[in-house]
Amino acid sequence: MSYLTRVLRRTFSTTPIPQPDSVRKFADDLYKERNLKRLVQKFKKSCEYDRFRTRSGIYEDTVRRLASAGRFIWIEEILEDQKKYKDISKEGFAARLIYLYGKSGMFEQAYKVFDEMPNRGLLSFNALMGACVNAKKFDKVNGFFKELPEKLSIEPDLVSYNTVIKAFCEMGSLDSASLMLDEMEKKGVEPDLITFNTLLNESFKNGRFVDGEKIWGKMVEKNVEPDIRSYNAKLLGLVTEKRMEEALNFVEEMKSKGVKLDVFTFNYMIRGFVNEGKLEEAKEWYNQIGKNDCAPDKLTFAMLVPFLCEKGDLKFVIEVCKEIFGRKKLVGAALLQRVVDELVKASMIEDAKELVELGKANTFCRYKLNMAAE
């Protein structure tokens, strides 16, 4: 094509070539669009521009919104529409579609994209494996792992092994997941923090403390530095085993190593003391959440509120409920109703009425609490 022809084509083209600012405007428009049907139409129109199709984050956000609303037909509409672009011949672009279908739980469509690809490599293989896990088709992962590498003439990498380990763990097959460490060693693939955290979490949360300790030992042996998720997994193991004295010492060890405690750390400690029926200790660990620049979450309240009611500490539970409203946390109405009922039984009528009114006035989520027990 001559220079003059290219100039003429640009001059008289009916399709504008957007500048970066234009692409940002398209993205902003999509983020602000609340009507999902219009969102689909605008997304498809925006995809006509090459630069827009490089914005994977916009793809993820749009698909996530549609999936949250259960609009899976529209997800298929926008993703199938991508196949008309030349980008589909690029493995990375096709792998993105596989990933997005998987995140939406649409495994059949993900596999169809993979099956239609003319050139499949490690990237698309890992995308397919990830789609299996995201779509909860865990049983398919090991089969693909055994069959496809030879067919595609590829060697699985760390991402591949981590995906298989995740799938085995999700199926409750910790032994099979742990054996993958041996296979990785044979293949010269070094496990990373993701590998060990997946195995640690599966071991400790299921009461397999000895197995968890062995995996921790391997992590140390491989010079992989544990992070807060690693420490929390082991802490959960200690709490599950009702070894609270050791749990307390372990938290002190975390602090001494400069590990910043998070809400999961505090929740596990609260859970341990709730299970032991120790009111003051549970309250103290709840108070420590705010002192450590953390915020309680839904699980914190779900554990603590019934326990406080059980123990009759109604003054403290009132403060906790007020924090729920103040922090705009979404909890079950039954949780708050129990507090109202306990207050009425204890003849703390004014406090009960205050909670009912706070529930009505709460703009984040209006709770229809009542004084039925009065």
C-alpha positions as CSV (number, residue, x, y, z in Angstrom):
1,M,0.0,0.0,0.0
2,S,1.5,3.4,-1.0
3,Y,1.9,6.3,1.4
4,L,-0.7,8.3,-0.5
5,T,-3.2,5.5,-0.3
6,R,-2.7,5.2,3.5
7,V,-3.2,9.0,3.9
8,L,-6.4,8.9,1.8
9,R,-7.7,5.9,3.8
10,R,-7.1,7.7,7.1
11,T,-8.6,10.9,5.7
12,F,-11.9,9.4,4.4
13,S,-12.3,6.5,6.9
14,T,-15.6,6.5,8.7
15,T,-14.0,4.7,11.7
16,P,-12.2,7.2,14.0
17,I,-8.8,6.3,15.3
18,P,-9.0,7.1,19.0
19,Q,-6.3,8.7,21.0
20,P,-5.4,7.5,24.4
21,D,-7.8,10.1,26.0
22,S,-10.6,8.7,23.8
23,V,-10.0,5.2,25.0
24,R,-10.1,6.5,28.6
25,K,-13.4,8.2,27.9
26,F,-14.8,4.9,26.5
27,A,-13.7,3.1,29.7
28,D,-15.2,5.8,32.0
29,D,-18.5,5.6,30.1
30,L,-18.6,1.9,30.6
31,Y,-17.8,2.1,34.3
32,K,-20.6,4.6,34.8
33,E,-23.2,2.7,32.7
34,R,-25.8,1.2,35.0
35,N,-28.1,-0.3,32.3
36,L,-26.5,-3.7,31.5
37,K,-28.0,-4.0,28.1
38,R,-26.6,-0.6,27.1
39,L,-23.3,-1.7,28.7
40,V,-23.1,-4.7,26.3
41,Q,-23.9,-2.5,23.3
42,K,-21.3,0.1,24.3
43,F,-18.7,-2.5,25.0
44,K,-19.1,-4.2,21.7
45,K,-18.9,-0.8,19.9
46,S,-15.8,0.2,21.9
47,C,-14.1,-3.1,20.9
48,E,-14.0,-1.9,17.3
49,Y,-10.9,0.1,18.3
50,D,-7.6,-1.7,18.5
51,R,-6.3,0.2,21.5
52,F,-9.5,-0.6,23.5
53,R,-9.0,-4.3,23.0
54,T,-5.7,-4.1,24.8
55,R,-7.4,-3.0,28.0
56,S,-7.8,-6.4,29.8
57,G,-9.0,-4.6,33.0
58,I,-12.1,-3.3,31.2
59,Y,-12.9,-6.7,29.9
60,E,-12.6,-8.2,33.4
61,D,-14.7,-5.5,35.0
62,T,-17.5,-5.8,32.4
63,V,-17.6,-9.6,32.6
64,R,-17.6,-9.5,36.4
65,R,-20.6,-7.1,36.4
66,L,-22.6,-9.2,34.0
67,A,-21.7,-12.4,35.9
68,S,-22.8,-10.8,39.2
69,A,-26.2,-10.0,37.6
70,G,-26.5,-13.6,36.2
71,R,-26.4,-12.3,32.6
72,F,-24.4,-15.2,31.2
73,I,-26.0,-14.9,27.7
74,W,-24.6,-11.4,27.4
75,I,-21.2,-12.5,28.6
76,E,-21.2,-15.0,25.7
77,E,-22.4,-12.3,23.4
78,I,-19.5,-9.9,24.1
79,L,-16.8,-12.6,24.2
80,E,-18.0,-14.5,21.1
81,D,-18.0,-11.1,19.3
82,Q,-14.2,-10.9,19.9
83,K,-13.6,-13.8,17.5
84,K,-14.2,-11.5,14.5
85,Y,-11.1,-9.5,15.3
86,K,-7.6,-10.4,14.1
87,D,-6.4,-10.4,17.7
88,I,-8.0,-13.9,18.1
89,S,-5.1,-15.4,16.2
90,K,-2.8,-14.2,19.1
91,E,-2.5,-16.7,21.9
92,G,-2.6,-14.0,24.6
93,F,-5.9,-12.6,23.4
94,A,-7.6,-16.0,23.1
95,A,-6.2,-17.0,26.5
96,R,-7.9,-13.9,27.9
97,L,-11.3,-15.1,26.6
98,I,-10.6,-18.6,28.1
99,Y,-9.8,-16.9,31.5
100,L,-12.9,-14.7,31.4
101,Y,-15.2,-17.6,30.6
102,G,-13.7,-19.6,33.4
103,K,-14.1,-16.7,35.9
104,S,-17.8,-16.7,34.9
105,G,-18.2,-20.4,35.5
106,M,-18.7,-21.0,31.8
107,F,-16.3,-23.9,31.3
108,E,-17.8,-25.3,28.1
109,Q,-17.4,-22.0,26.3
110,A,-13.8,-21.7,27.7
111,Y,-12.9,-25.1,26.3
112,K,-14.5,-24.2,22.9
113,V,-12.2,-21.2,22.6
114,F,-9.2,-23.4,23.5
115,D,-10.3,-26.1,21.0
116,E,-10.7,-23.6,18.2
117,M,-7.3,-22.1,18.6
118,P,-4.9,-22.8,15.7
119,N,-1.8,-22.3,17.8
120,R,-1.9,-23.4,21.4
121,G,1.0,-23.1,23.8
122,L,1.8,-22.9,27.5
123,L,-0.2,-19.6,27.9
124,S,-3.4,-21.1,26.6
125,F,-2.8,-24.4,28.4
126,N,-2.5,-22.5,31.8
127,A,-5.6,-20.4,30.9
128,L,-7.6,-23.6,30.3
129,M,-6.4,-25.1,33.6
130,G,-7.2,-21.9,35.4
131,A,-10.7,-21.9,33.8
132,C,-11.3,-25.4,35.2
133,V,-10.5,-24.2,38.7
134,N,-12.5,-21.0,38.5
135,A,-15.5,-22.9,37.0
136,K,-15.1,-25.5,39.8
137,K,-14.4,-28.3,37.3
138,F,-11.6,-29.5,39.5
139,D,-11.8,-33.1,38.3
140,K,-10.8,-32.1,34.8
141,V,-7.5,-30.5,35.8
142,N,-5.4,-33.6,36.4
143,G,-6.6,-35.2,33.1
144,F,-5.6,-32.1,31.1
145,F,-2.3,-31.9,33.0
146,K,-1.5,-35.5,32.0
147,E,-2.7,-35.4,28.4
148,L,-2.2,-32.0,26.9
149,P,1.5,-31.1,27.5
150,E,2.6,-34.0,25.2
151,K,0.0,-33.1,22.6
152,L,1.0,-29.4,22.6
153,S,4.7,-30.1,22.9
154,I,5.0,-28.0,26.0
155,E,6.5,-28.4,29.5
156,P,4.3,-27.4,32.4
157,D,5.7,-24.4,34.4
158,L,5.2,-23.2,38.0
159,V,1.7,-21.7,37.1
160,S,0.7,-25.1,35.8
161,Y,1.8,-27.0,38.9
162,N,0.2,-24.4,41.2
163,T,-3.1,-24.8,39.4
164,V,-3.0,-28.6,39.7
165,I,-2.2,-28.3,43.4
166,K,-5.1,-25.9,43.9
167,A,-7.5,-28.3,42.2
168,F,-6.4,-31.2,44.3
169,C,-6.8,-29.1,47.4
170,E,-10.3,-28.0,46.4
171,M,-11.2,-31.7,45.9
172,G,-9.9,-32.5,49.4
173,S,-7.0,-34.6,48.0
174,L,-4.2,-33.1,50.1
175,D,-2.0,-36.2,49.6
176,S,-2.2,-35.9,45.8
177,A,-1.5,-32.2,46.1
178,S,1.6,-32.8,48.3
179,L,3.0,-35.4,45.9
180,M,3.1,-32.7,43.2
181,L,6.0,-31.2,45.2
182,D,8.1,-34.3,44.4
183,E,7.1,-34.1,40.7
184,M,8.1,-30.5,40.6
185,E,11.5,-31.3,42.0
186,K,12.0,-34.0,39.5
187,K,11.2,-31.6,36.7
188,G,13.4,-28.8,38.1
189,V,10.4,-26.5,38.9
190,E,10.9,-24.6,42.1
191,P,7.8,-24.1,44.3
192,D,7.0,-20.6,45.3
193,L,5.0,-18.9,48.1
194,I,1.7,-19.6,46.3
195,T,2.6,-23.3,46.2
196,F,3.3,-23.5,49.9
197,N,0.4,-21.2,51.0
198,T,-2.1,-23.4,49.1
199,L,-0.8,-26.5,50.8
200,L,-0.5,-24.9,54.2
201,N,-4.0,-23.6,54.2
202,E,-5.4,-26.9,53.1
203,S,-3.5,-28.8,55.8
204,F,-4.1,-26.6,58.8
205,K,-7.7,-25.8,58.1
206,N,-8.6,-29.5,57.9
207,G,-6.9,-30.4,61.2
208,R,-3.9,-32.1,59.5
209,F,-1.4,-30.2,61.7
210,V,1.5,-32.7,61.3
211,D,1.2,-32.5,57.5
212,G,1.1,-28.7,57.7
213,E,4.3,-28.7,59.8
214,K,6.1,-30.9,57.3
215,I,5.1,-28.5,54.5
216,W,6.3,-25.6,56.6
217,G,9.6,-27.4,57.0
218,K,9.9,-27.8,53.2
219,M,9.2,-24.1,52.7
220,V,12.0,-23.2,55.1
221,E,14.3,-25.7,53.4
222,K,13.6,-24.0,50.0
223,N,14.3,-20.6,51.5
224,V,10.8,-19.4,50.7
225,E,9.9,-16.5,53.1
226,P,6.5,-17.0,54.7
227,D,4.0,-14.1,54.5
228,I,1.0,-13.2,56.6
229,R,-1.1,-15.8,54.8
230,S,1.4,-18.5,55.7
231,Y,1.5,-17.4,59.4
232,N,-2.3,-17.2,59.5
233,A,-2.7,-20.7,58.1
234,K,-0.5,-22.1,60.9
235,L,-2.3,-20.0,63.5
236,L,-5.6,-21.5,62.3
237,G,-4.1,-24.9,62.7
238,L,-3.1,-24.2,66.3
239,V,-6.6,-22.7,67.0
240,T,-8.3,-25.7,65.4
241,E,-6.2,-28.0,67.6
242,K,-7.3,-25.9,70.7
243,R,-3.6,-25.1,71.4
244,M,-4.3,-21.5,72.5
245,E,-1.2,-21.0,74.6
246,E,0.9,-21.9,71.6
247,A,-1.3,-19.7,69.4
248,L,-0.6,-16.7,71.7
249,N,3.2,-17.4,71.6
250,F,3.0,-17.8,67.8
251,V,1.3,-14.4,67.4
252,E,4.1,-12.9,69.5
253,E,6.6,-14.6,67.2
254,M,4.9,-13.0,64.2
255,K,5.2,-9.6,65.8
256,S,8.8,-10.1,66.6
257,K,9.5,-10.9,63.0
258,G,7.8,-7.7,61.8
259,V,4.7,-9.4,60.4
260,K,1.8,-7.1,60.3
261,L,-1.3,-8.8,61.8
262,D,-4.5,-8.6,59.8
263,V,-8.2,-9.2,60.5
264,F,-7.8,-12.9,59.8
265,T,-5.2,-13.1,62.6
266,F,-7.6,-11.5,65.1
267,N,-10.6,-13.5,63.9
268,Y,-8.7,-16.8,64.5
269,M,-7.7,-15.7,68.0
270,I,-11.3,-14.6,68.7
271,R,-12.6,-17.9,67.4
272,G,-10.2,-19.8,69.6
273,F,-11.3,-18.0,72.8
274,V,-15.0,-18.2,71.8
275,N,-14.6,-22.0,71.4
276,E,-13.1,-22.1,74.9
277,G,-15.8,-19.9,76.3
278,K,-13.4,-17.2,77.5
279,L,-15.2,-13.9,77.3
280,E,-12.6,-11.4,78.4
281,E,-10.0,-12.8,76.1
282,A,-12.4,-12.7,73.1
283,K,-13.3,-9.1,73.9
284,E,-9.6,-8.1,74.3
285,W,-8.7,-9.6,70.9
286,Y,-11.7,-7.7,69.3
287,N,-10.5,-4.5,70.8
288,Q,-7.0,-5.2,69.5
289,I,-8.4,-5.1,65.9
290,G,-8.8,-1.3,65.9
291,K,-5.6,-0.7,67.8
292,N,-3.7,-2.4,65.0
293,D,-5.2,-0.3,62.2
294,C,-7.5,-3.2,61.1
295,A,-11.2,-3.3,60.7
296,P,-13.5,-6.1,61.8
297,D,-15.3,-7.9,59.1
298,K,-18.6,-9.9,58.7
299,L,-17.0,-13.0,60.2
300,T,-15.8,-11.1,63.3
301,F,-19.4,-10.0,64.1
302,A,-20.9,-13.4,63.2
303,M,-18.6,-15.1,65.8
304,L,-18.7,-12.4,68.5
305,V,-22.3,-11.2,68.7
306,P,-23.9,-14.6,69.5
307,F,-21.1,-15.3,72.0
308,L,-21.7,-12.0,73.8
309,C,-25.4,-12.7,73.9
310,E,-24.8,-16.1,75.3
311,K,-22.5,-14.7,78.0
312,G,-25.0,-11.9,78.8
313,D,-22.6,-9.1,78.1
314,L,-25.3,-6.9,76.6
315,K,-23.5,-3.6,77.2
316,F,-20.6,-4.7,75.1
317,V,-22.8,-6.3,72.4
318,I,-24.6,-2.9,72.0
319,E,-21.3,-1.2,71.2
320,V,-20.4,-4.0,68.7
321,C,-23.8,-3.5,67.0
322,K,-23.2,0.2,66.8
323,E,-19.9,-0.5,65.1
324,I,-21.7,-2.7,62.6
325,F,-23.9,0.2,61.6
326,G,-21.0,2.8,61.8
327,R,-18.8,0.7,59.5
328,K,-21.6,-0.1,57.1
329,K,-21.1,-3.9,57.5
330,L,-23.6,-6.2,55.9
331,V,-24.7,-8.8,58.4
332,G,-27.7,-11.1,58.7
333,A,-30.8,-9.4,60.2
334,A,-31.2,-12.4,62.5
335,L,-27.9,-11.6,64.1
336,L,-29.1,-8.1,65.1
337,Q,-32.6,-9.3,65.9
338,R,-31.2,-11.7,68.5
339,V,-29.5,-8.7,70.2
340,V,-32.8,-6.8,70.3
341,D,-34.6,-9.9,71.7
342,E,-31.9,-10.3,74.4
343,L,-32.2,-6.7,75.4
344,V,-36.0,-6.9,75.7
345,K,-35.7,-10.0,77.8
346,A,-33.3,-8.1,80.1
347,S,-35.7,-5.2,80.3
348,M,-33.3,-2.9,78.5
349,I,-36.1,-1.5,76.4
350,E,-34.6,1.9,75.5
351,D,-31.4,0.2,74.3
352,A,-33.5,-2.3,72.2
353,K,-35.5,0.6,70.7
354,E,-32.3,2.5,69.9
355,L,-31.0,-0.5,67.9
356,V,-34.3,-0.9,66.1
357,E,-34.2,2.7,65.1
358,L,-30.6,2.5,64.0
359,G,-31.5,-0.5,61.8
360,K,-34.3,1.5,60.2
361,A,-32.1,4.6,59.7
362,N,-29.1,2.7,58.3
363,T,-28.7,3.9,54.7
364,F,-26.3,1.1,53.7
365,C,-28.8,-1.6,54.5
366,R,-32.1,-1.0,56.3
367,Y,-32.8,-3.8,58.8
368,K,-36.4,-4.4,59.8
369,L,-35.9,-5.2,63.4
370,N,-38.9,-5.5,65.8
371,M,-39.7,-5.5,69.5
372,A,-41.8,-8.7,69.3
373,A,-40.3,-10.2,72.5
374,E,-41.5,-7.1,74.5
